[in-house]
Amino acid sequence: MTVRAAVIGTGIMGAEHARLLERQVSGVVVTGAFDVDTERCRQAVAGMPSARVFSDPIELIFDPGIDAVVIASADLTHERFALAAIAAGKPVLCEKPLAPDIAGCERILAAEVAAGRRLVSVGFMRRFDPGHRQLKQALAGGDIGTALLMHCVHRNRSAPAGQPTASLITGSAVHEFDAARWLLDDELATVTVHRPRSSRRSSPTADPLFLVVESSAGVLVDIEVFLNCGYGYEVRCEVVGEDGTVFLDAPAATAVRGAAGISRSLAEDWRPRFAEAYRCELQEWIDSVAAGAVSCLASTWDGYAATAAAQAGVAALDSGRAEPVRLPPRPELYGAELYGAELYGAKVHGAVQA
Ligand SMILES: NC(=O)c1ccc[n+]([C@@H]2O[C@H](COP(=O)([O-])OP(=O)(O)OC[C@H]3O[C@@H](n4cnc5c(N)ncnc54)[C@H](O)[C@@H]3O)[C@@H](O)[C@H]2O)c1
């Protein structure tokens, strides 16, 4: 079966997803696209002969010529399109965040549980990054023993002026929240946010931020988020265990030795750094759609948990204290059987119940 996929929101990420689906992912053809900016949409799918530019996103979702939908529009629009896709019974890959607020995530959870099957996948692509996968294997294989600490660095070369300080948490650290949950196989319990001295390049945004997250099992995760580091895009991570550490560096194919030094290049932004991760994520998603199977991408629950951690982080930014990550009080309300009963019980014992 060739999957007929559509993309809603054809900005930076949506155009990239459309390009990857059409040119680098097998078993799929792009048959639809929508953006409120019609010209941008046309340009994104130019050269894709089967792609129809829709004038209404809900019509696109329900169109019989569309099997599956990528949501890559602005964060605030994700919930509406995810709910429509669930109503249409169509698999959807929603860019992060699932929804910017917990209430929106809960509505999507409730709709999916009512539908009785998993239709929503969330675009936490680090789960498909070869380096992150090796990190996961090292942890799961017991190479470093029980995890105790995790140090994370997330730096962007630059960002447009005027970013809300909270966006460092909701837009950037949210990737680390998901990566920590996935790598440690644990829920997050509390988030504290420190504001070091701010970079002169970032004013009035408080940048960088330094977050300290405690997992339910007591692992401490520190996260530096720096939107205007000035030199390149970099994601690093080290997990410290009882018997050793495992370190994920910014990958580089070559190192140049010269002028009494060694230099390696860095990505300009997230697209080259995670190009393989985006491709693998889309391929896995398309394969699961073609097989009529549940995808192994991040689930609605994972999207909910990451937004809950981000919301705790935004609260901590204001309060200056450790804020609890609030998880649903009663798992049956949210269909633990759909997302795995192990989500509840031992793993959330340390997390505060809402
Ligand atoms: N996974 C990742 O690594 C990653 C990286 C960057 C962005 N993102 C996420 O991807 C999404 C898109 O980000 P971006 O960087 O491409 O932003 P962007 O601003 O470049 O693109 C967003 C697009 O959405 C369109 N849009 C806005 N409202 C719409 C609506 N109601 N219906 C249809 N289209 C609408 C805009 O016209 C724009 O073309 C965001 O949710 C963002 O958080 C994920």
The ligand as an SDF file (V2000), in Angstrom:
LIG
                    3D

 44 48  0  0  0  0  0  0  0  0999 V2000
   10.4980   18.5900   16.1940 N   0  0  0  0  0  0  0  0  0  0  0  0
   11.2770   19.6370   16.0110 C   0  0  0  0  0  0  0  0  0  0  0  0
   12.4870   19.5370   16.0250 O   0  0  0  0  0  0  0  0  0  0  0  0
   10.6710   20.9900   15.7330 C   0  0  0  0  0  0  0  0  0  0  0  0
   11.5050   22.0400   15.3380 C   0  0  0  0  0  0  0  0  0  0  0  0
   10.9180   23.2810   15.0580 C   0  0  0  0  0  0  0  0  0  0  0  0
    9.5460   23.4380   15.1860 C   0  0  0  0  0  0  0  0  0  0  0  0
    8.7780   22.3940   15.6020 N   0  0  0  0  0  0  0  0  0  0  0  0
    7.3190   22.5420   15.7250 C   0  0  0  0  0  0  0  0  0  0  0  0
    6.7930   22.4930   14.3960 O   0  0  0  0  0  0  0  0  0  0  0  0
    5.6810   23.4010   14.2720 C   0  0  0  0  0  0  0  0  0  0  0  0
    5.9760   24.3800   13.1410 C   0  0  0  0  0  0  0  0  0  0  0  0
    7.1440   25.0970   13.4570 O   0  0  0  0  0  0  0  0  0  0  0  0
    7.9430   25.8970   12.3310 P   0  0  0  0  0  0  0  0  0  0  0  0
    9.2890   26.1700   12.8900 O   0  0  0  0  0  0  0  0  0  0  0  0
    7.8190   25.2140   11.0310 O   0  0  0  0  0  0  0  0  0  0  0  0
    7.1240   27.2600   12.3170 O   0  0  0  0  0  0  0  0  0  0  0  0
    6.7900   28.1980   11.0370 P   0  0  0  0  0  0  0  0  0  0  0  0
    6.3330   29.4650   11.6280 O   0  0  0  0  0  0  0  0  0  0  0  0
    7.9350   28.2130   10.0910 O   0  0  0  0  0  0  0  0  0  0  0  0
    5.5780   27.4490   10.3210 O   0  0  0  0  0  0  0  0  0  0  0  0
    4.2940   27.3810   10.8790 C   0  0  0  0  0  0  0  0  0  0  0  0
    3.3080   27.4200    9.7340 C   0  0  0  0  0  0  0  0  0  0  0  0
    1.9970   27.1970   10.2780 O   0  0  0  0  0  0  0  0  0  0  0  0
    1.1260   28.0040    9.5120 C   0  0  0  0  0  0  0  0  0  0  0  0
   -0.1250   28.1680   10.2360 N   0  0  0  0  0  0  0  0  0  0  0  0
   -0.4120   29.0010   11.2700 C   0  0  0  0  0  0  0  0  0  0  0  0
   -1.6910   28.8460   11.6360 N   0  0  0  0  0  0  0  0  0  0  0  0
   -2.2250   27.9110   10.8330 C   0  0  0  0  0  0  0  0  0  0  0  0
   -3.5060   27.3070   10.7270 C   0  0  0  0  0  0  0  0  0  0  0  0
   -4.5070   27.6570   11.5270 N   0  0  0  0  0  0  0  0  0  0  0  0
   -3.6870   26.3620    9.7740 N   0  0  0  0  0  0  0  0  0  0  0  0
   -2.6710   25.9970    8.9630 C   0  0  0  0  0  0  0  0  0  0  0  0
   -1.4420   26.5460    8.9990 N   0  0  0  0  0  0  0  0  0  0  0  0
   -1.2240   27.4790    9.9410 C   0  0  0  0  0  0  0  0  0  0  0  0
    1.8950   29.2990    9.2840 C   0  0  0  0  0  0  0  0  0  0  0  0
    1.3470   30.0390    8.2040 O   0  0  0  0  0  0  0  0  0  0  0  0
    3.2880   28.7490    8.9870 C   0  0  0  0  0  0  0  0  0  0  0  0
    3.4910   28.5370    7.6030 O   0  0  0  0  0  0  0  0  0  0  0  0
    5.5240   24.0580   15.6280 C   0  0  0  0  0  0  0  0  0  0  0  0
    4.5260   23.3860   16.3540 O   0  0  0  0  0  0  0  0  0  0  0  0
    6.8750   23.8770   16.2850 C   0  0  0  0  0  0  0  0  0  0  0  0
    6.7990   23.8390   17.6900 O   0  0  0  0  0  0  0  0  0  0  0  0
    9.3070   21.1720   15.8560 C   0  0  0  0  0  0  0  0  0  0  0  0
  1  2  1  0
  2  3  2  0
  2  4  1  0
  4  5  1  0
  4 44  2  0
  5  6  2  0
  6  7  1  0
  7  8  2  0
  8  9  1  0
  8 44  1  0
  9 10  1  0
  9 42  1  0
 10 11  1  0
 11 12  1  0
 11 40  1  0
 12 13  1  0
 13 14  1  0
 14 15  2  0
 14 16  1  0
 14 17  1  0
 17 18  1  0
 18 19  2  0
 18 20  1  0
 18 21  1  0
 21 22  1  0
 22 23  1  0
 23 24  1  0
 23 38  1  0
 24 25  1  0
 25 26  1  0
 25 36  1  0
 26 27  1  0
 26 35  1  0
 27 28  2  0
 28 29  1  0
 29 30  1  0
 29 35  2  0
 30 31  1  0
 30 32  2  0
 32 33  1  0
 33 34  2  0
 34 35  1  0
 36 37  1  0
 36 38  1  0
 38 39  1  0
 40 41  1  0
 40 42  1  0
 42 43  1  0
M  CHG  2   8   1  16  -1
M  END
$$$$
